[in-house]
Amino acid sequence: MKAGIIGGTGRMGRLFVPVFEQGGYDVVVSGRSTELTNRDIAEQCDLVIVSVPIHDTVRVIDEITPLLSKDQLLCDLTSLKVRPVEAMLRSKAEVIGLHPMFGPTVHSLRHQTIIVCPARCNDTALHDLLAIFRQQEAECTITTPEAHDRMMAVVQGLTHFVTLCMADSLRRLGIGIGKTEAFTSPVYQIELSLMGRLLSQDAALYADILQQNPFVPEVLSACRSSAGDLCAIVESQDPDAFYQFFEQNSRHLGDYCKKGQDMTDALIECMVNR
């Protein structure tokens, strides 16, 4: 069996080459610097995987869909699923959308989550694909493309939005990061690390995640409302209002409050003892 990764010379594509090799595939890749073309991949491979930036994904899929047959399996590794899956379904191939919930810097798939969106496939194709990931101890979550994108508006969209807002607030205040380090707390260090991690990466990726997911505006509207309410409570200096705001959110998180406490305690312990 042969698998081809379009965009396989990129960091995420390279990460999945050994994954599919260990799954029993002969893996080939195409990219800007390869002699092998996207067309070659589409015409030669049993499994075709598209691993290109979000804003290029549908265009690349549209290029290869006329070349595919019903005997092939077409997948993508994109952070959004509705539009890529719609594009893949215009082919004759079986279709499964994939979203690795991790970056290309991980050392293995162990305990990492992969979202799987079976759109048009037989049970054997889905089982065999899941077996490749589970063989390497990945956690697979099966869902629909729309449910995926709605959840990503929170898991990625809201998270990255808040992180960018914190970074921009420091810039607007004219506060140098170096000056804050003498006053730092463990929680601030964690927040600062998240800002640094995000801002050290490709801006285009985060632009696509925030701007191309149609469910992000609804999430950001809720975020703006929350920020406005909390700001008003802080400015009112009313401790009862703050307590009520705090408690209703504590109740909503429920048992996860204790889990979050334990996880951050362990992280802080690692930071102190490094």
Secondary structure, 3 states (H helix, E strand, C coil): CEEEEECCCCHHHHHHHHHHHHCCCEEEEECCCCCCCHHHHHHHCCEEEECCCHHHHHHHHHHHHHHCCCCCEEEEECCCCHHHHHHHCCCCCEEEEEEECCCCCCCCCCCCEEEEEEEECCHHHHHHHHHHHHHCCCEEEECCHHHHHHHHHHHHHHHHHHHHHHHHHHHHHCCCHHHHHHHCCHHHHHHHHHHHHHHCCCHHHHHHHHHCCCCHHHHHHHHHHHHHHHHHHHHHCCHHHHHHHHHHHHHHHCCHHHHHHHHHHHHHHHHHCC
